[in-house]
Amino acid sequence: MMSKLLVIEASPRREHSLSRSLAKTFVTQWKTAHPGGEVIERDLAKSDLPYMNLPWLGASLTPAEQHTPEMKEVLRVSDALVAELLAADHIAISTPVYNYNIPANLKSYVDHIVRKGLTLGMTGEGLVHGKKCTVLMASGGVYTEGSPIRDRDIATLYLRLILKAIGIEDVTFVAAGGTKVVDLGQKSRAEFLQTFEPAITSAAQS
């Protein structure tokens, strides 16, 4: 059976984005490990996802069999995102860290895919099982074990929590902290990214 990888990218920096460079390496390694596998890309910087509002909340909390045409239209984007997620075997989330947390577009994505009856059971249990997730995260600060600012690592904590809430517990984080050295010209992009290649390769081949 053909494997399917869903790549979710959040950075608005396009070709200047280090998190997107991490994702590019991951996809290359994943394709090598899964010849014939399918890659689906969801670029949140291009998607312009709507934020949750009252009509969305009303529709999402109404049983599907009671949906009006208007409710179906309100949930159309959310339904597509959920279907995309459920069809994937491996999910790669590529994101920068802004003010210690994930960007607004990725938070909006999370709000669209955490859906009662689809990814979340009516009593709060996760319904998404048997999937792997790799989070490729680029940040100016270094938040890994031993860091004096470890307690500010809200992005990792939040993503791990939300993925576990919907049932995804096989999660690997590749934390590319200290990107400021590239911005300041102290290291080349290639030199900085090379440090994380072994971790990316390991995650892609698992």
GIRA-V230839 format. One record per helix or strand of 2 or more residues. SS is the DSSP state (helix for helix, strand for strand). FROM is the first residue (numbers start at 1). TO is the last residue. If there is no record, write none. Layout:
SS|FROM|TO, SS|FROM|TO
This chain:
strand|4|9, helix|14|16, helix|18|33, strand|38|43, helix|44|47, helix|54|60, helix|64|66, helix|69|74, helix|76|87, strand|90|96, helix|104|113, strand|132|139, helix|150|152, helix|154|165, strand|170|177, helix|180|183, helix|189|194, helix|197|205
